[in-house]
Amino acid sequence: MGLTQVRKIIRGHEAKPHSRPYMALLQIQTSKEFRRCGGFLVHEDFVLTAAHCSGSSITVTLGAHNVNKQERTWQVIPVRRAIPHPDYDHNKSVNDIMLLQLTRKADMTTVVNPIRLPWRRELVKPGMVCSVASWGRLDVNMPAAEKLQEVELKVQKDKQCSSRYKNYNTTTRICAGKPRKRKRSFKGDSGGPLVCKGVAQGIVSFGNSNGTPPNVYTRISSFLCWIQKIMSYCNLQGPD
């Protein structure tokens, strides 16, 4: 089992341009490579993503549809602080969530706007149809997408993931994607949002490297206190 950073949604389709104004493209520099992840705007100067989307420096692009052709709607903003959850475990992919504080506030426009986070009791249940969007791979052996892709996924019972993935936790994770359908997020999609009824309920975390669903998503409702605490603290601290 390996982390699949989705470079494109599998068996999805191109999203309507700028129909998801919260989407963020993360360009990540590490000591070994340059890679990218997804993320989503949750406040004018904060982006939420997966903790495994870390690096020595990260730049966020907002307002994009075609990431290979610069658009006038783009807002390219470096990250000031990357704050992974303190209990994140890379080996087990536990608590795979990270907040990125931007160096400046994004300009709120029709194509750049935050998405709402869930209330504590606003839970995701099996059978709900949600969606994932990203610039990840179209399929296992295909390159990254140029234009934002999206796919609808059905939330599964936890046993579908607990039987496949070691250390699956029902409290902090969501299982989504029907096993008999190959619709799913994949490599390069990591950090993107699982959106249910207009609310960001999950974060793309990991799945089988062979591309078969279901995938595992970090359950945002389990981390609301931590998210609010970090955003409040950083705003009080101001610039470094």
C-alpha positions as CSV (number, residue, x, y, z in Angstrom):
1,M,0.0,0.0,0.0
2,G,1.5,3.3,-1.0
3,L,0.5,7.0,-0.9
4,T,-1.0,8.0,-4.2
5,Q,-0.4,11.6,-4.9
6,V,-2.9,12.2,-7.6
7,R,-1.6,13.7,-10.7
8,K,-5.1,13.3,-12.1
9,I,-8.5,12.0,-11.2
10,I,-9.2,8.5,-12.6
11,R,-12.3,8.1,-14.7
12,G,-13.4,11.6,-13.9
13,H,-13.9,14.6,-16.2
14,E,-12.8,18.2,-16.7
15,A,-14.4,20.5,-14.2
16,K,-16.2,23.6,-15.3
17,P,-13.5,26.3,-15.3
18,H,-13.3,28.1,-11.9
19,S,-16.4,26.3,-10.6
20,R,-14.3,25.4,-7.5
21,P,-12.8,28.7,-6.4
22,Y,-11.3,27.2,-3.2
23,M,-8.9,24.9,-5.1
24,A,-5.2,25.4,-4.7
25,L,-2.2,23.9,-6.5
26,L,0.8,23.3,-4.3
27,Q,4.3,23.4,-5.8
28,I,6.6,21.8,-3.4
29,Q,10.4,21.9,-3.3
30,T,12.2,19.1,-1.3
31,S,15.8,18.2,-1.0
32,K,15.4,15.5,-3.6
33,E,12.7,16.6,-6.0
34,F,10.1,19.1,-7.1
35,R,6.5,17.9,-6.9
36,R,3.0,19.1,-6.5
37,C,-0.1,18.4,-4.4
38,G,-3.6,19.7,-4.1
39,G,-5.0,21.9,-1.3
40,F,-8.0,24.2,-0.6
41,L,-8.5,27.7,0.7
42,V,-10.2,27.7,4.1
43,H,-9.5,31.3,5.1
44,E,-8.2,34.3,3.2
45,D,-4.6,33.4,4.3
46,F,-4.8,29.7,5.1
47,V,-4.8,26.6,2.9
48,L,-5.6,23.1,4.2
49,T,-3.8,20.1,2.7
50,A,-2.3,16.7,3.7
51,A,0.7,16.6,6.0
52,H,2.7,14.3,3.6
53,C,2.6,17.3,1.1
54,S,5.6,18.9,3.0
55,G,8.8,20.3,1.7
56,S,11.5,22.9,2.3
57,S,9.4,25.5,0.4
58,I,5.9,25.6,-0.9
59,T,4.2,28.0,-3.3
60,V,0.4,28.1,-3.6
61,T,-1.5,29.0,-6.8
62,L,-5.1,30.0,-6.5
63,G,-7.6,30.8,-9.2
64,A,-6.2,28.3,-11.7
65,H,-7.9,26.0,-14.1
66,N,-5.2,25.2,-16.7
67,V,-2.0,24.9,-14.6
68,N,0.3,24.7,-17.6
69,K,-0.9,28.0,-19.1
70,Q,-0.7,31.1,-16.9
71,E,-4.1,32.8,-16.6
72,R,-4.9,36.3,-15.5
73,T,-7.0,34.9,-12.6
74,W,-3.9,33.3,-10.9
75,Q,-2.8,34.4,-7.5
76,V,0.6,32.9,-6.8
77,I,1.5,33.2,-3.1
78,P,4.4,31.6,-1.2
79,V,3.8,29.8,2.1
80,R,5.0,31.5,5.3
81,R,4.4,28.7,7.7
82,A,3.7,25.0,7.0
83,I,2.1,23.5,10.2
84,P,1.5,19.7,10.1
85,H,-0.5,18.1,12.8
86,P,1.8,17.4,15.8
87,D,0.7,13.7,15.8
88,Y,1.2,13.1,12.1
89,D,3.0,9.7,11.5
90,H,4.4,9.4,8.0
91,N,4.9,5.7,8.3
92,K,1.3,5.0,9.2
93,S,-0.2,8.1,7.4
94,V,-2.0,8.9,10.7
95,N,-3.3,12.5,11.3
96,D,-2.5,13.4,7.7
97,I,-3.5,17.0,7.8
98,M,-1.5,20.3,7.5
99,L,-2.3,24.0,7.5
100,L,-0.4,26.4,5.3
101,Q,-0.3,30.1,6.3
102,L,0.3,32.3,3.2
103,T,2.7,35.2,3.2
104,R,-0.3,37.5,2.4
105,K,-4.1,37.4,2.3
106,A,-5.5,36.2,-1.0
107,D,-7.7,38.6,-2.9
108,M,-11.3,37.4,-2.7
109,T,-12.8,37.2,-6.2
110,T,-15.4,35.1,-8.1
111,V,-12.7,32.6,-8.8
112,V,-10.8,32.7,-5.4
113,N,-12.9,32.0,-2.4
114,P,-12.7,29.7,0.7
115,I,-14.8,26.6,1.1
116,R,-16.8,25.9,4.3
117,L,-15.5,23.4,6.8
118,P,-18.0,21.1,8.6
119,W,-19.6,21.6,11.9
120,R,-18.7,19.0,14.5
121,R,-22.0,17.2,14.2
122,E,-22.1,17.5,10.4
123,L,-20.8,13.9,9.7
124,V,-20.3,12.0,6.5
125,K,-22.2,8.8,6.3
126,P,-21.9,5.7,4.0
127,G,-24.0,6.2,0.8
128,M,-23.4,9.9,0.5
129,V,-22.1,11.0,-2.9
130,C,-19.2,13.4,-2.6
131,S,-16.6,14.7,-5.1
132,V,-12.9,15.2,-5.4
133,A,-11.1,17.6,-7.7
134,S,-7.4,17.8,-8.6
135,W,-4.7,18.1,-11.2
136,G,-3.4,14.6,-10.6
137,R,-3.0,11.6,-12.9
138,L,-5.7,10.4,-15.3
139,D,-4.7,6.9,-14.8
140,V,-1.9,4.7,-13.3
141,N,0.5,5.1,-16.3
142,M,-0.6,8.5,-17.5
143,P,0.9,12.0,-16.8
144,A,-0.5,14.8,-14.7
145,A,-3.5,16.8,-15.8
146,E,-3.2,20.3,-17.3
147,K,-6.8,21.2,-16.4
148,L,-8.7,20.7,-13.2
149,Q,-10.5,17.3,-13.1
150,E,-13.3,16.1,-10.9
151,V,-15.1,12.9,-10.0
152,E,-18.0,11.8,-7.9
153,L,-17.3,9.2,-5.2
154,K,-19.7,7.3,-2.9
155,V,-18.7,7.1,0.8
156,Q,-18.2,3.5,1.9
157,K,-18.7,1.7,5.1
158,D,-15.5,1.7,7.2
159,K,-15.1,-2.0,6.9
160,Q,-14.3,-1.6,3.2
161,C,-11.1,0.3,4.2
162,S,-10.3,-1.4,7.5
163,S,-10.1,-4.7,5.7
164,R,-7.7,-3.3,3.1
165,Y,-5.6,-0.8,5.0
166,K,-3.6,-1.4,8.2
167,N,-4.1,1.3,10.9
168,Y,-7.3,2.5,9.4
169,N,-9.1,4.6,12.1
170,T,-12.8,5.2,11.8
171,T,-12.7,8.4,14.0
172,T,-10.1,10.3,11.9
173,R,-10.7,8.9,8.4
174,I,-13.3,8.5,5.7
175,C,-13.5,5.6,3.2
176,A,-14.7,6.6,-0.2
177,G,-14.9,5.1,-3.7
178,K,-16.9,2.0,-4.8
179,P,-14.6,-1.1,-5.0
180,R,-16.1,-2.3,-8.3
181,K,-15.7,1.1,-10.0
182,R,-12.3,2.6,-10.8
183,K,-13.4,6.1,-10.1
184,R,-11.0,7.5,-7.6
185,S,-8.3,10.0,-6.7
186,F,-4.7,9.0,-7.4
187,K,-1.1,10.2,-7.5
188,G,-0.8,14.0,-7.4
189,D,-4.3,14.4,-5.9
190,S,-3.0,14.3,-2.3
191,G,-4.2,17.2,-0.2
192,G,-7.2,18.0,-2.3
193,P,-10.7,18.2,-0.7
194,L,-13.4,15.6,-0.5
195,V,-16.5,17.8,-0.9
196,C,-19.9,16.7,0.3
197,K,-22.9,19.0,-0.2
198,G,-20.7,22.0,-0.6
199,V,-18.6,21.3,2.5
200,A,-15.0,20.1,2.7
201,Q,-15.3,16.9,4.8
202,G,-12.1,15.1,3.9
203,I,-8.6,15.5,2.6
204,V,-7.1,13.1,0.0
205,S,-4.6,11.0,2.0
206,F,-3.7,7.6,0.4
207,G,-4.9,4.5,-1.5
208,N,-3.7,1.4,-3.2
209,S,-0.8,2.1,-5.6
210,N,-2.5,-0.1,-8.3
211,G,-5.3,2.4,-8.6
212,T,-8.2,0.4,-7.1
213,P,-10.6,2.1,-4.7
214,P,-11.7,2.7,-2.0
215,N,-9.3,5.5,-0.9
216,V,-8.7,6.9,2.5
217,Y,-9.4,10.5,3.4
218,T,-8.6,12.5,6.5
219,R,-11.8,13.3,8.4
220,I,-11.7,17.1,8.8
221,S,-14.5,17.2,11.5
222,S,-12.1,15.4,13.9
223,F,-9.6,18.2,13.6
224,L,-11.7,21.3,13.9
225,C,-10.4,22.4,17.3
226,W,-6.8,22.1,16.1
227,I,-7.5,24.0,12.9
228,Q,-9.2,26.9,14.7
229,K,-6.4,27.0,17.4
230,I,-3.6,27.2,14.8
231,M,-5.3,29.8,12.6
232,S,-6.0,32.0,15.7
233,Y,-2.5,31.6,17.0
234,C,-0.8,32.4,13.7
235,N,-3.0,35.5,13.2
236,L,-2.0,36.7,16.7
237,Q,1.7,36.1,16.0
238,G,1.8,38.0,12.7
239,P,4.8,37.8,10.4
240,D,8.0,36.1,11.4
